[in-house]
Amino acid sequence: MVKLKRGLFRLWIVVSLVWVAGWVGYIRATCVTIVYREYCRTGLFGEWLSPLPFTLWNYANIAAVAVGVPVAILVLGVGLLWAGDGFASDD
């Protein structure tokens, strides 16, 4: 069981790094320049945020999605493994 948990954790790390890289790529790919101002699509549902330069709040929104999704998946996975351990026999 320890090898399974270790393997799942390593898989989560790899998938999280791919997610963050993809999220950064998505942010850069959706930026458009309109009348000398750059607008970027920065939400999960495609909402547009203020033109660059971004404020601290804009960066926090991007970071929350980039880090929040992998953390939520980690918490869900740990919870599922914890629940699964409750069904294991004591042998």
N, C-alpha and C positions, 0 to 999 in steps of 0.2 A: 504494500500500500504506500510505503514511503517513496518508492521509485515512481509510482503513478503521480503522487503529489508533486514531486520534484520535476517530473517531466511536464506536467500541466503548468507549473509555475514558469518553467523555461519557455514553454509555448506562449504563455501569456506575455512574457517579456518581449518576445519576437513580434507577436501580433501588435502589441502596444507601440513598439517602435515604428512598425509599418504604418499604423494608424496616425501617429503624430506626424510622420513624414508626409503621408498622404494629405493630412489636414492642412499642413503648411503649403503643400503644392496646390491644393484647392483654393486657398486664400489668394495666393499669387496669381493663379490662372483666371480667377474671376474678377480681378481688378481691371477697371476700365477708366480711361481718361475722358472727362467731359469738361470742356471749356477750361483747360489747364488745371483741373482738379481731379484727383484720383479717387474713385469710389470702389470699395471692395465688398463683395458678398461674404459676410462673416458669420452668418448664423446657420444652424443645421437646416433651417427651413428656407434659406435663401434670402433673408432680409438684408437690406443694404444699410450700412452704417455710415457715419459721417465721413466726409472726405479726409484724406491724409493732410496733415499729420494727425495720427491717431492720438487720442487721449489715453490716459492710464486705464480708464474704464473700457475702452475698446480693446486694448491688449488683454485686460482681465477676462473679457468675454471670450476672446479667441482661446486663451489659455485654459479657461474653464471647460470648454468643449474638448480641447485637445487632451487634457489630462482627466477630465471628469468621466468620460466614457470608459477608458481603460480601468479606472478605479472602480467604477460601478460594476464592471464585468468581474473584476477581482473579488469584490465583496460578494457578488452573487455566486461565484464559483466556490469560495470558501464556505459560504452558507450551505451550498448543495453538498459539498464534501462532508461537512459537519453533520448534516442530516443523514447522509448515507452511512456514516460511521455509526449512527444510532441503530441502524437496521442490521449491522454486522453481528454475527454470533460471537459468543465469548470464548469459543474454542481456540 
